[in-house]
């Protein structure tokens, strides 16, 4: 059972990634996804990371909101390009 308070920092820790503010911003900037790529289908996740993200979304778990925030951040450039913003 995961009892860590859901936040972007803690999500990155759960995923085994550097959770500093700079590292999170860098990860998001370097891993932008096309609009048609689901966050759980991104090629840069390990199987364990992908499973955690998918389970968090499917179970409508405490992590769902934070995973959604990460999803939006990873699609930000594609959405801006598609909407002309």
N, C-alpha and C positions, 0 to 999 in steps of 0.2 A: 504494500500500500504506500502510495506517495503522499507524504504529508507536507511537502514544501509548498509555500504560498506561491500561486501562479503569478509570474511576472516574466517579462522578456528576458531579464537576466537569469532567472531560475530556469526558464525554458532552455536557454543555451547551455546552462550547466547540466540539465537533464539529458540534453543531446550530446554531451561530452565535448562541447565547443568552448572556446575562449569567451567568457561572459563579460569582459570589460566593455564599457560603452563604445570605445574606439573599435574594438574587434567586432561588436555587433553591427555597428554602422558600416564597417568595411565588408563584412560578410554579405549584408543586404545589398550594398552597392555592387559587389562582384558577382552576385548570384541572381540577377534579375531574370525573371521568367516571362516567356511569351504568354499572352492571355489564354491560350488554349492548353497550357500545361498546369495541371493540378499541383498544388504544393506537395502532395504525397507522391507524385510521379516525377518530381525533380530528380535529375540524374546524379546529383551530388550527395544525396543521402545514403548512408549505409542501410542495410536491411533493418537493423535494430532501430535506427532513427526513423525510418519510414514507418515501421510498425507502431512506434510510440505516437507519431503524429496522426496516423490513421485511426488508431484506437482512441486518441483524445477527441478527434472529431466525431467518430461514430458513436461514442458513448455519451456525447454531450457532457463530457467531464469538466472538472474545474479548469482544466487547461484549454478548453475549447476557445474561449475568448482570446487568449494569448496566441494560440496557433492561428486563429483568424487574423489577428493583427500582423503576425509574421507573414501570412499569406498575402495580405494586402500590401505590405511593404515590399515583398519580393515581386509583385506585379505592378508596382507603382509606375515604372517607366513605360511599360507596355500599355497601361491604361491611359496615361497621358498622351502617348502617341496615337492611340485609337480615338481619343476624344478631342484631340487637337489642343489640349491644354498645355 
